[in-house]
Amino acid sequence: MDFSRSGRWYRALLPALLLLAGATQAQAQAEAEAEAEEAPGFDRPGLGFSTNPLHAGQFGFEQGLPDWSRHRDAGTTSDLATYDSLLRLGLGSGFELQLGGSPYNRLRQTGDGPSQTSHGRGDTSLSLKWAPPSSSEAWNWGVLGTMEFTDGARNFRSDRRVYTVGAVLDQKLNERTDISYFAQWQRSGGRDNYLLAPDYNYELTDQVGVYLEAAFLRDADYRNGTQAGGGLSWQPLHNLQFDTWFRHRLSGQAATWEAGVGVAMLFGR
């Protein structure tokens, strides 16, 4: 029996099957990478916020455990521990609604006289984030507007409502490295504060990331200050992250030390 024709048929089919398998695998990998790029990000830690918003119907919860700061002014040292909480709800089309607050704060002040300690709840804030999809593979951006109410305990509330607008521009250098540029304007009682904070982010592994951050501040009394710090995040699951961070004053009017640990979780698809 002559098998020459069937042999040619199999020889022609084999490369086609290999080509189809390779194309299918490449498509699956591309889809997985696209899903990874679209995965929502966490707003903790750091001064800025994520440009990967929650999808519609997704819910996020971020909690400081606690965050701490130390200020020194006119011979008085103030240590503040605050358990900041942030609830995030994805609205779709790049929008997020956020509800923030600090259900518990502890302030200890020491100086020439006896030390004083106070406890209480902080102010509540309501925010709207917009981070639209970007056609660029290297650049993403987002804006966040916040209104902070004056409903906290006496020692932990602002005298007047605080309005804040922040913007982030994120530059992706490669698969593991990006630089974010954060700018913020804050107004309360006719007085303005400004903040600029670039940071450098690097993924050590798929689960562990580190960042370095600088901050340039200008308060309503035209006093300037600078800080520098960094942090570490660990993401054992795609929807769970633990973090630790710190900042230290380099010059001018700023907190002497700031540090904290926290957890962030996402719910829903």
C-alpha positions in Angstrom: 0.0 0.0 0.0 1.3 3.5 -0.9 1.5 5.7 2.2 3.3 8.6 0.6 0.2 10.8 0.3 -0.9 10.2 3.9 2.7 10.8 5.1 2.7 14.2 3.4 -0.6 15.0 4.9 0.6 14.3 8.5 3.8 16.2 7.8 1.8 19.2 6.8 -0.7 18.9 9.7 2.0 18.7 12.4 3.5 22.2 11.9 -0.1 23.6 11.8 -1.0 22.0 15.1 2.2 23.3 16.7 1.5 26.7 15.4 -2.0 26.7 16.7 -0.8 25.5 20.2 1.8 28.2 20.3 -0.7 30.9 19.3 -3.2 29.6 22.0 -0.5 29.6 24.7 0.6 33.1 23.7 -3.0 34.4 23.8 -3.6 32.9 27.2 -0.4 34.5 28.5 -1.3 37.8 27.0 -4.8 37.6 28.7 -3.2 36.7 32.0 -0.8 39.6 31.7 -3.7 41.9 30.8 -5.6 40.8 33.9 -2.6 41.3 36.1 -2.2 44.8 34.8 -5.8 45.6 35.4 -5.7 44.1 38.9 -6.8 46.7 41.5 -4.0 48.2 43.6 -3.9 49.2 47.3 -3.7 52.8 48.5 -1.4 51.8 51.4 1.4 52.5 52.1 2.9 55.8 51.1 1.6 59.4 50.6 0.1 58.8 47.2 -2.6 56.4 46.0 -3.0 53.6 43.5 -3.8 54.4 39.9 -5.4 50.9 39.5 -8.9 51.5 40.8 -11.4 48.9 42.1 -13.7 47.3 39.5 -17.4 48.0 39.7 -18.9 46.3 42.8 -15.5 45.5 44.4 -15.0 46.5 48.0 -11.7 47.2 49.8 -10.8 47.7 53.4 -7.4 49.2 54.6 -6.4 49.5 58.2 -3.5 51.0 60.1 -2.3 48.9 63.0 -1.5 51.7 64.0 0.3 54.6 62.2 2.4 56.7 64.4 4.0 60.2 64.3 6.2 62.4 66.5 6.3 66.2 66.4 8.6 68.5 68.4 7.7 72.1 68.8 8.6 74.8 71.4 10.0 72.2 73.8 7.0 69.9 73.6 7.0 66.4 72.1 3.8 65.0 70.8 3.4 61.3 70.0 0.2 60.4 68.0 -0.9 56.8 67.4 -3.9 56.5 65.0 -5.8 53.6 63.7 -6.7 54.9 60.3 -9.5 53.1 58.5 -10.4 53.3 54.8 -13.4 51.7 53.0 -13.3 51.7 49.2 -16.1 50.9 46.8 -15.6 50.5 43.1 -18.1 52.3 40.9 -16.8 51.4 37.5 -15.2 53.5 34.7 -12.2 54.2 36.9 -14.3 55.7 39.8 -14.0 54.8 43.5 -16.0 56.1 46.5 -14.0 56.1 49.7 -15.0 56.6 53.4 -12.2 57.2 55.8 -11.7 57.8 59.5 -9.8 56.9 62.6 -12.0 55.2 65.2 -9.3 55.4 67.8 -6.4 57.8 68.5 -4.0 58.2 71.3 -2.0 61.5 71.8 0.7 61.9 74.4 2.4 65.2 75.0 5.5 65.7 77.1 7.4 68.9 78.0 8.6 70.8 81.0 5.5 70.0 83.0 3.6 66.8 83.6 2.8 64.7 80.5 -0.8 64.7 79.1 -2.5 61.8 77.4 -5.8 61.9 75.5 -7.9 59.4 73.5 -10.7 59.7 71.0 -12.1 59.3 67.5 -10.8 61.3 64.6 -12.7 63.1 61.8 -14.6 61.3 59.1 -13.7 61.9 55.4 -15.5 61.3 52.1 -13.5 60.9 48.9 -14.0 60.3 45.2 -11.1 58.9 43.1 -10.9 58.8 39.3 -8.2 56.9 37.6 -9.3 56.3 33.9 -7.8 53.6 31.7 -4.7 54.6 29.9 -3.8 53.9 26.3 -0.1 54.1 27.2 1.9 51.1 28.5 4.2 53.3 30.5 2.0 56.0 32.0 -1.1 56.0 34.3 -2.7 58.8 36.3 -5.5 59.5 38.8 -7.0 62.2 40.9 -8.5 62.1 44.4 -10.8 64.7 46.0 -11.5 64.5 49.7 -13.8 66.4 52.1 -13.0 65.9 55.8 -15.7 66.7 58.4 -15.3 68.1 61.9 -17.0 65.3 63.8 -14.0 63.9 65.8 -13.2 64.1 69.5 -12.1 67.5 70.8 -8.4 66.9 70.6 -8.5 65.1 67.3 -10.8 67.2 65.0 -10.0 70.1 62.7 -11.4 73.5 63.5 -13.0 73.7 60.1 -13.7 71.3 57.2 -10.7 70.3 55.2 -10.8 70.0 51.4 -8.0 68.1 49.6 -7.2 67.4 46.0 -4.4 65.0 45.1 -3.0 63.8 41.8 -0.7 60.9 40.9 1.3 60.3 37.7 2.8 56.8 37.5 5.6 55.9 35.2 6.3 52.3 34.5 10.0 51.7 33.7 9.9 47.9 33.4 8.0 44.9 34.7 9.2 45.4 38.2 10.0 49.1 38.5 7.9 52.3 38.5 8.2 55.9 39.7 5.1 57.8 41.0 4.8 61.6 41.2 2.3 62.7 43.8 1.0 66.3 44.3 -1.5 67.5 46.8 -3.3 70.8 47.6 -5.2 71.1 50.9 -7.4 74.0 52.0 -9.1 74.7 55.4 -10.5 78.0 56.7 -8.9 79.9 53.8 -5.5 78.5 54.5 -3.6 76.3 52.0 -1.0 73.5 52.4 1.0 71.9 49.6 2.8 68.6 49.2 5.0 67.0 46.6 6.1 63.4 47.0 7.9 61.3 44.3 8.6 57.7 45.1 10.5 54.8 43.5 8.9 51.3 43.6 10.6 48.0 43.0 9.1 44.5 43.1 11.6 42.1 44.7 9.4 39.1 44.0 5.8 38.7 42.8 4.7 39.0 46.5 7.2 41.5 48.0 7.8 45.1 47.0 9.8 48.0 48.4 9.7 51.7 47.9 11.7 54.9 48.6 9.9 58.2 49.1 10.7 61.9 49.4 8.3 64.6 50.6 8.4 68.4 50.1 5.9 70.3 52.3 4.8 73.9 52.5 2.3 74.9 55.1 -0.2 77.8 55.4 2.4 80.0 57.2 4.8 79.6 54.2 7.1 77.3 56.2 8.8 74.5 54.2 9.9 71.0 55.3 11.3 67.9 53.8 11.1 64.2 54.7 12.5 60.9 53.3 11.6 57.3 54.0 10.5 54.0 52.6 8.5 50.9 53.1 7.9 47.3 52.5 4.8 45.4 51.3 4.0 41.7 51.3 1.1 40.3 49.3 0.7 36.6 50.1 -2.7 36.6 48.2 -3.8 38.7 45.3 -6.4 40.3 47.5 -4.4 40.6 50.8 -1.5 42.9 51.6 0.6 43.7 54.7 2.8 46.7 54.9 5.3 48.6 57.1 6.8 52.1 56.4 8.6 55.1 57.9 9.5 58.7 57.2 12.0 61.0 58.9 12.4 64.8 58.8 15.4 66.1 56.9 14.7 69.8 57.4 12.2 72.5 58.2 8.6 72.2 59.4 7.6 68.5 59.3 7.0 65.5 61.6 10.2 64.3 63.2 9.3 60.7 62.7 6.4 58.9 61.1 6.0 55.1 60.8 3.4 52.4 60.7 2.2 48.9 59.9 -1.1 48.0 58.2 -3.2 45.6 56.3 -5.3 45.9 53.2 -8.0 43.5 51.7 -10.1 43.4 48.6 -13.4 41.6 48.2 -15.3 40.7 45.0 -14.1 40.2 41.4 
